[in-house]
Every structure is written in C-alpha cells, then in structure tokens.
Amino acid sequence: MTKGVIVPRLGSSDDSDEVKILRWLKSPGDEVKKGEGLLEVETDKVNVEIEAPDDGVLKEIKAREGDFVKFSAVVALIETAG
C-alpha cells in the first residue's frame, strides 16, 4: 500500500499557509521507520523536521528542496507492507 507524507500545520500561531522544503534526509529507495525524520521544512518562524507516518520504503519525492508547499500537501510517497 502507498501512503502519502503530508505536511502538517505547524502551530496555530503561524500566519503562513505554506512551508519551504529545506532538505530531504532520505532518498527514494531508502527504508524508513515510523517517526524517523524524512525532511526539514521552514516556516516564517521555525524550522521543523517532518517524520515518516509509517514503516516502509520511500518511493517518490514530490517536492524538491527549495520548493514552497501548502500545509496538507503530499510531498512524498511511502510504500508500506500493509
């Protein structure tokens, strides 16, 4: 099964509705564990690490470093066992 990695809203005090992708910590084909850092994003107030939602293999990255994406955007796909 394929599961999307979604950018969560990063705090109610953040006035922006998008984040900047700073750095990917994993590459397509890498195994990932639930809770493990996948990428770093930047808002106008903080830098945050986004974690893998499930165990699996990172299949596809949909947003490149330097891209701006909206909260709730799917930025990657993980192939899970179940």
C-alpha positions as CSV (number, residue, x, y, z in Angstrom):
1,M,0.0,0.0,0.0
2,T,1.2,3.5,-0.7
3,K,0.9,6.2,1.9
4,G,1.4,10.0,1.4
5,V,3.6,12.1,3.5
6,I,1.6,15.2,4.4
7,V,2.9,18.5,5.6
8,P,1.1,19.1,8.9
9,R,0.1,22.5,10.2
10,L,3.0,23.6,12.4
11,G,1.3,25.5,15.2
12,S,-1.7,27.8,15.5
13,S,0.4,30.9,15.8
14,D,2.0,30.5,12.4
15,D,0.5,33.1,10.0
16,S,1.8,31.4,6.8
17,D,-0.1,28.8,4.9
18,E,3.0,27.3,3.3
19,V,6.4,26.0,4.1
20,K,9.7,25.8,2.3
21,I,11.4,22.4,1.8
22,L,14.9,22.9,3.2
23,R,16.4,19.4,3.0
24,W,15.5,15.8,2.4
25,L,17.0,13.4,4.9
26,K,16.1,10.3,2.9
27,S,16.3,9.5,-0.8
28,P,13.9,7.3,-2.9
29,G,14.6,3.7,-2.3
30,D,15.6,4.2,1.4
31,E,13.9,2.3,4.1
32,V,12.1,4.5,6.7
33,K,10.7,3.8,10.1
34,K,7.6,5.4,11.6
35,G,8.7,8.6,13.5
36,E,12.0,8.8,11.7
37,G,12.9,12.2,10.1
38,L,12.3,12.4,6.4
39,L,12.7,16.1,5.6
40,E,13.2,19.5,7.1
41,V,10.9,22.4,6.4
42,E,10.9,26.1,7.2
43,T,8.1,28.4,8.1
44,D,8.4,32.1,8.7
45,K,9.0,31.3,12.4
46,V,10.7,27.9,12.8
47,N,12.5,25.0,11.1
48,V,10.8,21.6,11.7
49,E,11.6,18.0,10.9
50,I,8.7,16.1,9.3
51,E,8.6,12.4,10.3
52,A,7.6,9.3,8.4
53,P,4.0,8.3,9.1
54,D,4.7,4.6,8.7
55,D,7.4,2.0,8.2
56,G,8.2,1.3,4.6
57,V,10.3,2.4,1.6
58,L,10.4,6.0,0.3
59,K,9.1,5.5,-3.2
60,E,8.8,9.1,-4.6
61,I,9.6,12.7,-3.6
62,K,7.0,15.1,-5.0
63,A,8.6,18.4,-3.8
64,R,12.2,19.4,-4.2
65,E,14.5,21.3,-1.9
66,G,13.7,25.0,-2.2
67,D,10.1,24.4,-3.2
68,F,7.2,26.1,-1.3
69,V,4.3,23.8,-0.5
70,K,1.0,24.4,1.3
71,F,0.1,22.7,4.6
72,S,-1.6,19.4,3.9
73,A,0.3,18.9,0.6
74,V,1.5,15.4,-0.2
75,V,5.3,15.8,-0.5
76,A,6.3,12.1,-0.8
77,L,5.0,8.6,-1.1
78,I,6.0,5.6,1.1
79,E,5.3,2.0,0.1
80,T,4.2,0.2,3.2
81,A,3.8,-3.5,3.9
82,G,0.2,-3.4,4.9
